[in-house]
Amino acid sequence: MSERKVLNKYYPPDFDPAKIPKLKLPKDRQYVVRLMAPFNMRCKTCGEYIYKGKKFNARKETVQNEVYLGLPIFRFYIKCTRCLAEITFKTDPENTDYTMEHGATRNFQAEKLLEEEEKRMQKEREEEELNNPMKVLENRTKDSKLEMEVLENLQELKELNQRQANVDFEAMLKQYKELEEEQRRKEQEEDEQEMKAMLEQAQNRRLLVDSDSDEEPAKPRANPTAQTKPTDILQEDPQSKRPRTESWERSVGKLSTKAQLAGLVARRRQKPEPGPDNGVETAPSTGSLPAAAATSSLGLLGAYEDSEDSASD
């Protein structure tokens, strides 16, 4: 069984690579590549802005008869995202940049224009110095003067930094604290003056009220200490305590009350016995409940004995 991932292939002894036919491709062949817009541009057809970094499926080809130091120059074809108009740009190896070719205008080229202007001025200066030795001397004096000015400015900045480095922060904090204390003292004085003014006004009002009250009869003032507290209702007055009567006592009455039971028992009258003075002896009056109770019990006992005697007869 042969190996699936073959790294070394077999070449027969009579193999001749020159006999292999070469694939002839056109030099201007185009390839489809994925790229991002190298700069900000605006479509000339619809005015759509295409920002730097926008991704496109572009067609790439090699520019014919244009080479920079042996490096080929490539051209790219993209389509506008709005109107699908074709936009082309190519590489610029001389300036390490891209150049717009067709279909759009490049935006925000201020930095590039400034660099080009500097390069142009430098080139003109070199040409003048090459043909005019006096111009070389003038340029040198200007350069030396500019260098001296730069050194002076740098020295001033150094001195300024040294001054700031020698600042006493403790003294600054102390001064700040003193200012705070002074401001606080002023505020306290103003508060005291306001309080004094308010007290004077209150005293004047009190004097006016007192003068008015002298003319009117004095009204009795309630004693503030005699005011009842909210918790006084929880404390019972010992003088106002009364025996609590139950509900059955109110309806039936107390059984232990002797005065109420006194009228329920009928006292039996005794017959008068003839005495030595042939008078009738009256029964003693019921002066108290125990005597009435004893008399009633005796009457009941006598009635019970009479009934037994009658039954025996």
C-alpha positions in Angstrom: 0.0 0.0 0.0 1.5 3.4 -1.0 1.9 6.3 1.3 -0.9 8.8 1.4 1.2 11.9 1.9 4.1 11.5 -0.4 7.0 13.9 0.1 9.5 12.3 -2.3 8.5 11.4 -5.8 10.1 8.9 -8.1 12.1 10.2 -11.0 13.1 7.6 -13.6 16.7 7.5 -14.9 15.8 8.8 -18.3 14.0 11.9 -16.9 14.7 15.1 -18.8 13.0 18.3 -17.4 13.7 20.2 -20.7 11.3 18.0 -22.5 8.4 19.2 -20.3 6.2 21.6 -22.2 6.0 25.1 -20.7 2.7 26.7 -19.9 2.4 29.9 -21.9 0.4 32.5 -20.1 -0.2 36.1 -21.2 2.0 38.7 -19.6 -1.0 40.9 -18.8 -2.9 38.1 -17.1 -5.2 39.3 -14.3 -5.6 37.7 -10.9 -8.4 38.1 -8.4 -7.1 39.2 -5.0 -8.5 40.4 -1.8 -7.3 43.8 -0.7 -8.2 46.9 1.3 -8.4 50.5 0.0 -5.0 52.1 0.5 -6.4 55.6 1.0 -9.6 57.6 1.2 -11.2 58.3 -2.2 -14.4 59.6 -3.7 -16.1 58.1 -6.7 -16.4 60.5 -9.7 -19.6 58.9 -10.9 -21.9 59.0 -7.8 -19.8 60.9 -5.3 -19.7 58.0 -2.8 -16.9 58.2 -0.2 -14.7 55.1 0.1 -12.7 55.1 3.2 -9.3 53.7 3.9 -9.4 50.0 4.9 -12.5 49.1 2.9 -12.2 45.5 1.6 -12.7 44.7 -2.0 -12.3 41.7 -4.3 -10.0 43.3 -6.8 -8.4 42.3 -10.1 -4.6 42.6 -10.2 -2.4 42.9 -13.3 1.2 43.8 -14.0 1.7 47.2 -15.8 3.5 46.8 -19.0 6.7 48.8 -19.8 6.8 50.4 -16.4 9.5 49.4 -14.0 11.2 51.1 -11.1 14.7 49.9 -10.3 13.7 46.4 -11.6 10.6 46.4 -9.5 7.3 45.7 -11.4 4.4 48.0 -10.9 0.9 46.5 -10.4 -2.5 47.9 -11.2 -5.7 47.1 -9.3 -9.3 47.3 -10.5 -12.1 47.7 -7.9 -15.8 48.7 -8.1 -17.6 51.4 -6.3 -19.8 50.1 -3.5 -22.8 52.3 -4.7 -22.8 52.6 -8.5 -20.4 49.7 -9.4 -18.2 52.1 -11.4 -14.7 50.8 -12.1 -11.9 52.5 -10.1 -8.2 51.8 -10.8 -5.0 52.7 -8.9 -1.4 51.4 -9.1 1.6 51.0 -6.9 4.2 53.7 -6.5 7.5 52.1 -5.2 9.4 55.3 -5.7 7.3 57.1 -2.9 6.3 53.8 -1.2 2.6 54.7 -1.8 -0.2 54.3 -4.3 -1.3 56.6 -7.1 -4.9 57.1 -8.2 -5.3 56.4 -11.9 -9.0 56.4 -12.9 -12.6 56.6 -11.6 -12.1 58.4 -8.3 -10.2 61.3 -6.6 -8.0 60.9 -3.6 -8.8 62.8 -0.4 -6.8 64.1 2.5 -3.5 64.5 0.8 -2.3 67.5 2.9 0.6 65.5 4.5 1.7 64.1 1.2 1.6 67.6 -0.4 3.7 69.0 2.4 6.3 66.3 2.0 6.5 66.9 -1.7 6.9 70.7 -1.1 9.7 70.1 1.3 11.4 67.8 -1.2 11.1 70.3 -4.0 12.5 73.1 -1.9 15.4 71.0 -0.8 16.1 70.1 -4.4 16.1 73.7 -5.5 18.4 74.7 -2.7 20.9 72.0 -3.7 20.8 73.2 -7.3 21.5 76.9 -6.3 24.4 75.9 -4.0 25.9 73.8 -6.8 26.2 76.8 -9.1 26.6 79.8 -6.6 29.2 79.6 -3.8 27.9 82.8 -2.2 24.5 81.2 -1.8 26.2 78.3 0.1 27.8 80.8 2.5 24.4 82.6 3.1 22.7 79.3 3.7 25.3 78.3 6.2 25.0 81.6 8.1 21.2 81.1 8.2 21.5 77.6 9.5 24.0 78.6 12.2 21.7 81.5 13.3 18.7 79.2 13.4 20.7 76.7 15.4 21.7 79.4 17.9 18.1 80.4 18.4 17.1 76.8 19.0 19.8 76.4 21.6 18.7 79.6 23.4 15.1 78.5 23.5 16.2 75.1 24.9 18.3 76.9 27.6 15.3 79.0 28.6 13.2 75.9 28.9 15.8 74.2 31.1 16.0 77.3 33.4 12.2 77.4 33.6 12.2 73.7 34.6 14.8 74.3 37.2 12.7 77.2 38.7 9.7 74.9 38.9 11.9 72.2 40.5 13.0 74.6 43.3 9.4 75.4 44.3 8.8 74.9 48.1 5.6 72.9 48.2 5.5 73.0 52.0 5.5 76.8 52.0 2.7 76.8 49.4 0.6 74.4 51.5 1.2 76.5 54.6 0.1 79.6 52.8 -3.0 77.8 51.5 -3.8 76.7 55.1 -3.4 80.3 56.4 -5.8 81.5 53.7 -8.3 78.9 54.6 -8.1 79.7 58.4 -8.6 83.4 57.6 -11.6 82.7 55.5 -13.1 80.4 58.1 -12.5 83.1 60.8 -14.3 85.7 58.6 -17.2 83.3 58.2 -17.5 82.7 62.0 -17.5 86.5 62.6 -20.2 87.0 60.1 -22.3 84.2 61.7 -21.8 85.8 65.1 -23.0 89.1 63.9 -26.1 87.6 62.3 -26.9 85.8 65.5 -26.5 89.0 67.5 -28.8 90.8 65.2 -31.4 88.0 65.4 -31.2 88.1 69.2 -31.7 91.8 69.3 -34.8 91.5 67.1 -36.2 88.8 69.3 -35.6 90.9 72.4 -37.3 93.9 70.9 -40.3 91.8 69.9 -40.5 90.3 73.4 -40.4 93.8 74.9 -43.3 94.8 72.7 -45.3 91.8 73.7 -44.7 92.4 77.4 -45.8 96.0 77.1 -49.0 94.9 75.4 -49.6 92.2 78.0 -49.3 94.8 80.9 -52.2 96.7 79.6 -54.4 93.6 79.3 -55.5 91.5 82.4 -53.1 88.7 83.1 -54.4 85.4 82.1 -53.8 82.3 84.3 -51.2 80.2 82.8 -51.4 76.5 83.0 -48.7 74.7 84.9 -46.6 72.9 82.3 -45.4 70.4 84.9 -49.0 69.4 85.6 -49.7 68.4 82.1 -50.6 64.8 81.8 -48.3 62.4 80.1 -49.5 60.0 77.5 -48.6 57.1 79.8 -50.6 58.3 82.8 -53.7 56.5 81.5 -51.8 53.2 82.1 -51.4 54.0 85.8 -54.6 53.6 87.9 -55.5 55.9 90.7 -55.6 54.0 94.0 -58.5 56.3 95.2 -60.6 55.4 92.1 -60.2 51.7 92.5 -63.6 50.0 93.0 -64.4 46.3 93.3 -65.1 44.9 90.0 -68.5 43.2 89.6 -68.8 40.2 87.4 -71.6 39.8 84.9 -73.3 37.0 86.8 -73.2 39.0 89.9 -75.0 41.9 88.2 -77.7 39.6 87.0 -78.2 37.2 90.0 -76.5 39.0 92.8 -74.0 37.9 95.4 -74.8 34.8 97.4 -72.4 35.8 100.1 -74.3 39.0 100.9 -76.0 38.4 104.2 -78.3 41.4 104.0 -79.9 40.2 100.8 -80.6 36.7 102.2 -82.1 38.1 105.5 -85.5 38.7 103.9 -85.7 35.2 102.4 -86.1 33.3 105.7 -89.4 33.8 107.6 -89.0 33.9 111.3 -91.6 31.9 113.2 -93.5 33.7 115.9 -93.4 32.1 119.3 -96.5 31.9 121.5 -96.5 34.1 124.5 -95.9 32.2 127.8 -97.6 33.5 131.0 -95.0 34.9 133.2 -95.1 35.9 136.8 -96.4 39.2 135.9 -99.1 37.7 133.5 -97.7 39.7 130.7 -96.8 38.8 127.1 -93.1 38.5 126.3 -92.2 40.0 123.0 -89.6 38.5 120.8 -86.4 40.4 120.5 -85.9 42.4 117.4 -83.6 41.2 114.6 -80.8 43.6 115.1 -78.3 41.7 113.2 -78.0 39.0 110.6 -76.5 36.3 112.8 -79.4 36.6 115.4 -82.0 36.5 112.6 -80.3 33.4 111.1 -80.3 31.6 114.5 -83.9 32.4 115.1 -85.0 31.2 111.7 -83.0 28.0 112.2 -84.7 27.4 115.6 -88.1 28.0 114.0 -87.5 25.5 111.2 -86.3 22.9 113.8 -89.4 23.4 115.9 -91.7 23.0 112.8 -89.9 19.8 111.9 -90.4 18.3 115.4 -94.1 19.2 115.4 -94.5 17.4 112.1 -92.8 14.3 113.5 -95.1 14.3 116.6 -98.1 14.4 114.4 -96.9 11.6 112.3 -96.3 9.4 115.4 -99.8 10.0 116.7 
